[in-house]
Amino acid sequence: MNRQSGIYAREGVDLDRSTLADWVGGAAWLVAPVAERIGDYARAGPAIHADDTPIPVQDPGRGRTKSGRLWLVVRDEGTWGSPNPPAAFYRYSPDRKGEHAHALLAPASGFLHADAYAGFDKLYEPDPITGRPRLEPVACWAHARRELFDEHAKTKSPIARQALDKIGAIFAVERDVNGRSAKVRLAVRARLRACRCWPTSRIIWRPAWAGSAARGDEVSGAANANAAYTGHIMGIRRMGRGAIRFCHPNSPRTPTT
């Protein structure tokens, strides 16, 4: 608002920040019901993505900004051939407490594709009545490979290179079946497993790995959540009409293999 007020002032138009804030607030109030309906739709998907990122927020009187959080829920079923349109829903919070994640995802059920943020953990706990979790975690290969990529770029570690090659081979399989029906995707994976052509990621979980390469949270988190990363390979993470969810392979740090 301050920047826009200054731009108008240079053009001879006197618009106070409070006036601009009133306009934005009024517009936000009018479109809030539409935004909430989008949020309802996004969170109703059988498999959703969730994440958060820090954003600078003005902190009047302190001469600097403070850090807030912008939360995101994405529903995108195009990778398994669903006709349902994609949607994204955003929500702001002043901090990163787990209660904000819980409030955002309270209406959701099914599979949650997210990073290893501890604030999501309670969402995966079994329901006291049904004994089953309302949300089941689906881990992200792009997050897991980041530290591997950085380690290889820094040290040229052959173990990191081999792990990246294995993950790259898995990504290649998924690119070939991207957008195909759940039946086709599952059949391709089953055929590759039957002929032992499916690239295994087991190298990542070697005990020697922890002492010889990256020690970041992403790698240690991957080692502790092996099932969440390998479930799609075993053909057990079925969503929607039998589809299997896999992390989007278009990571910005994907090297050519």
Disulfide bonds with the S-S distance in Angstrom:
Cys195-Cys197 2.38
